[in-house]
Amino acid sequence: MSEGTFYNWRAKFGGMTVSEAKRLKALEDENAKLWKLLAEQMLDLAAMKELVSTKG
């Protein structure tokens, strides 16, 4: 492990307990899933708008 990696890790997790770090990881995972869902919904909306505009 490089020193840079260690210091980045320490800056992020340094003062946390194990349970806090696990909770942070769970929240980050949930946030990533929500962003993915949002992106998919935005693509669907754009496709539907395109479909409506070409029909009208």
Distance bins in CASP14 RR format, pairs under 12 A and 6 or more apart:
PFRMAT RR
TARGET T0000
AUTHOR 0000-0000-0000
RMODE 2
METHOD distances of the structure
MODEL  1
1 7 0 0 0 0 0 1 0 0 0 0 0
1 8 0 0 0 0 0 1 0 0 0 0 0
1 9 0 0 0 0 1 0 0 0 0 0 0
1 10 0 0 0 0 0 1 0 0 0 0 0
2 8 0 0 0 0 1 0 0 0 0 0 0
2 9 0 0 0 0 0 1 0 0 0 0 0
3 9 0 0 0 0 0 1 0 0 0 0 0
3 10 0 0 0 0 0 1 0 0 0 0 0
4 10 0 0 0 0 1 0 0 0 0 0 0
4 11 0 0 0 0 1 0 0 0 0 0 0
5 11 0 0 0 0 0 1 0 0 0 0 0
5 12 0 0 0 0 0 1 0 0 0 0 0
6 12 0 0 0 0 0 1 0 0 0 0 0
6 13 0 0 0 0 0 1 0 0 0 0 0
6 14 0 0 0 0 0 1 0 0 0 0 0
7 13 0 0 0 0 0 1 0 0 0 0 0
7 14 0 0 0 0 0 1 0 0 0 0 0
8 14 0 0 0 0 0 1 0 0 0 0 0
9 15 0 0 0 0 0 1 0 0 0 0 0
9 16 0 0 0 0 0 1 0 0 0 0 0
9 21 0 0 0 0 0 1 0 0 0 0 0
10 16 0 0 0 0 0 1 0 0 0 0 0
12 20 0 0 0 0 0 1 0 0 0 0 0
12 21 0 0 0 0 1 0 0 0 0 0 0
12 24 0 0 0 0 1 0 0 0 0 0 0
12 25 0 0 0 0 0 1 0 0 0 0 0
12 28 0 0 0 0 0 1 0 0 0 0 0
13 20 0 0 0 0 1 0 0 0 0 0 0
13 21 1 0 1 0 0 0 0 0 0 0 0
13 22 0 0 0 0 0 1 0 0 0 0 0
13 23 0 0 0 0 0 1 0 0 0 0 0
13 24 1 0 0 1 0 0 0 0 0 0 0
13 25 0 0 0 0 1 0 0 0 0 0 0
13 28 0 0 0 0 0 1 0 0 0 0 0
14 20 0 0 0 0 1 0 0 0 0 0 0
14 21 0 0 0 0 1 0 0 0 0 0 0
14 24 0 0 0 0 0 1 0 0 0 0 0
15 21 0 0 0 0 1 0 0 0 0 0 0
15 24 0 0 0 0 0 1 0 0 0 0 0
16 22 0 0 0 0 1 0 0 0 0 0 0
16 23 0 0 0 0 1 0 0 0 0 0 0
16 24 1 0 0 1 0 0 0 0 0 0 0
16 25 0 0 0 0 0 1 0 0 0 0 0
17 23 0 0 0 0 1 0 0 0 0 0 0
17 24 0 0 0 0 0 1 0 0 0 0 0
18 24 0 0 0 0 0 1 0 0 0 0 0
18 25 0 0 0 0 0 1 0 0 0 0 0
19 25 0 0 0 0 0 1 0 0 0 0 0
19 26 0 0 0 0 0 1 0 0 0 0 0
20 26 0 0 0 0 0 1 0 0 0 0 0
20 27 0 0 0 0 0 1 0 0 0 0 0
21 27 0 0 0 0 0 1 0 0 0 0 0
21 28 0 0 0 0 0 1 0 0 0 0 0
22 28 0 0 0 0 0 1 0 0 0 0 0
22 29 0 0 0 0 0 1 0 0 0 0 0
23 29 0 0 0 0 0 1 0 0 0 0 0
23 30 0 0 0 0 0 1 0 0 0 0 0
24 30 0 0 0 0 0 1 0 0 0 0 0
24 31 0 0 0 0 0 1 0 0 0 0 0
25 31 0 0 0 0 0 1 0 0 0 0 0
25 32 0 0 0 0 0 1 0 0 0 0 0
26 32 0 0 0 0 0 1 0 0 0 0 0
26 33 0 0 0 0 0 1 0 0 0 0 0
27 33 0 0 0 0 0 1 0 0 0 0 0
27 34 0 0 0 0 0 1 0 0 0 0 0
28 34 0 0 0 0 0 1 0 0 0 0 0
28 35 0 0 0 0 0 1 0 0 0 0 0
29 35 0 0 0 0 0 1 0 0 0 0 0
29 36 0 0 0 0 0 1 0 0 0 0 0
30 36 0 0 0 0 0 1 0 0 0 0 0
30 37 0 0 0 0 0 1 0 0 0 0 0
31 37 0 0 0 0 0 1 0 0 0 0 0
31 38 0 0 0 0 0 1 0 0 0 0 0
32 38 0 0 0 0 0 1 0 0 0 0 0
32 39 0 0 0 0 0 1 0 0 0 0 0
33 39 0 0 0 0 0 1 0 0 0 0 0
33 40 0 0 0 0 0 1 0 0 0 0 0
34 40 0 0 0 0 0 1 0 0 0 0 0
34 41 0 0 0 0 0 1 0 0 0 0 0
35 41 0 0 0 0 0 1 0 0 0 0 0
35 42 0 0 0 0 0 1 0 0 0 0 0
36 42 0 0 0 0 0 1 0 0 0 0 0
36 43 0 0 0 0 0 1 0 0 0 0 0
37 43 0 0 0 0 0 1 0 0 0 0 0
37 44 0 0 0 0 0 1 0 0 0 0 0
38 44 0 0 0 0 0 1 0 0 0 0 0
38 45 0 0 0 0 0 1 0 0 0 0 0
39 45 0 0 0 0 0 1 0 0 0 0 0
39 46 0 0 0 0 0 1 0 0 0 0 0
40 46 0 0 0 0 0 1 0 0 0 0 0
40 47 0 0 0 0 0 1 0 0 0 0 0
41 47 0 0 0 0 0 1 0 0 0 0 0
41 48 0 0 0 0 0 1 0 0 0 0 0
42 48 0 0 0 0 0 1 0 0 0 0 0
42 49 0 0 0 0 0 1 0 0 0 0 0
43 49 0 0 0 0 0 1 0 0 0 0 0
43 50 0 0 0 0 0 1 0 0 0 0 0
44 50 0 0 0 0 0 1 0 0 0 0 0
44 51 0 0 0 0 0 1 0 0 0 0 0
45 51 0 0 0 0 0 1 0 0 0 0 0
45 52 0 0 0 0 0 1 0 0 0 0 0
46 52 0 0 0 0 0 1 0 0 0 0 0
46 53 0 0 0 0 0 1 0 0 0 0 0
47 53 0 0 0 0 0 1 0 0 0 0 0
47 54 0 0 0 0 0 1 0 0 0 0 0
48 54 0 0 0 0 0 1 0 0 0 0 0
48 55 0 0 0 0 0 1 0 0 0 0 0
49 55 0 0 0 0 0 1 0 0 0 0 0
49 56 0 0 0 0 0 1 0 0 0 0 0
50 56 0 0 0 0 0 1 0 0 0 0 0
END
